[in-house]
Amino acid sequence: MSDVDEVREVLLAKEAELVSSREVLTRPQQDQGSISFGKRIGDGTAMAVDRLSTVTAHDTLGAVLGEVRRALVKLDEGSYGLCDTCGEQILKARLEARPWAVRCLRHS
């Protein structure tokens, strides 16, 4: 198996993981109830914070998913490992730690 095939497998596995995680976050909650705010922190405030955290997590997963999909395109184009911003080689250690990196450290 070539390095490209191994990277593709890792990226496809990460893509599937991210898609699954985002689906979990977008499932309707069983008891959403109404949110009310008062002078004290209560259940409504806690629910609002949980929802904001979920939105943030969903957005973060979406950003990483975009990078994974971009890295897959770069594999097909033959430009995998080159920074999208400056065109310089991305450090091997960075790609080992984050195979979906599409920018060098300077531009990330």
N, C-alpha and C positions, 0 to 999 in steps of 0.2 A: 504494500500500500504506500502511495506517495505521501509526502508531507501535505500536499494540497488536499488529498482525500481525507487525511486525518483532521486537518483544520476544518474542512467542510462538515465532517461528522460532528465535531465539537460545536460548530456554529449552528447546525441544524438542531442539535440537542438543546442548546441554549434557547434558540427560537421557540421550540416546543414548550420548554419550561416557562418562558415569559408569557407566551400566549395563554397557557393554562393558568398562570398566576393572575393575569389580567381578567380572565373569565371568572375566577373565584371572586375577585374584587367587585365585579359588576353584577353579580347575582343579587337579586332583591333580598333584603334582610327580612326575616320572618315578622318581627314586631318593631316596626319603625316608630310608631307612635307620633305624637306631636312634640315639637320642641318648644319649650318655654324657658324664658330667661328671667331671673329675678336677681335679688341682691346677693343671694347665696349660690354657691356652686352646687348644682343638683344634677339629677338625671338628665335633664334637657341639655344642660351645658356639656355634660360628659358625652352625650350622643352627638352633639354638634362637633365637638373636638374629634371624636371617632370618625365622623363623616369627612371632616377636613383632612384627617390623616389618610383616609382611604383614597381621597381624590389625589393627594400628593403622591402616594405610593403608586397609584394607577398611572399618573403622569411620568413618574420616574421610570417605571417599567416600560412605558411607551417609548421613552427616549432611548433606553438601552436596546429595545427591540428594533428601533430604527437604525442604530449603529450595527447590530447583528445583521440586519438585512442589507445594509450598505456594504459590510464586509463580505457578504456572500456575492454581491454584484462585483466587487473588486476582485474576488477570486476568479470569477468568470471573465473579467476584462484583462486579467493578468497584472493588475496594479495593487494586489493585496500586499500590505506591508509598507506602502508609501503613504505619507501624510496627505490628506485631502487638501490641506491648506497650503503647504509649502513644497510638497512633492519629495521631500527628503525621506530617507529610510526611517521607519519606526524601529526603535531599539528592540532587539530580539527578546530581551527580558520583559519588556512591556507587552509584546505580543503573546509571550508565554503566560503572563499573568492575566491578560485581558485580550484573548484572541480576536475580539470584535473591535479592537481599537482601530479607528480610522484616521486619527490625528496623532502626531508626535506629542511628547510631553509639553513642549513649548506652546503648542496650539490647542491643547485640550482644555 
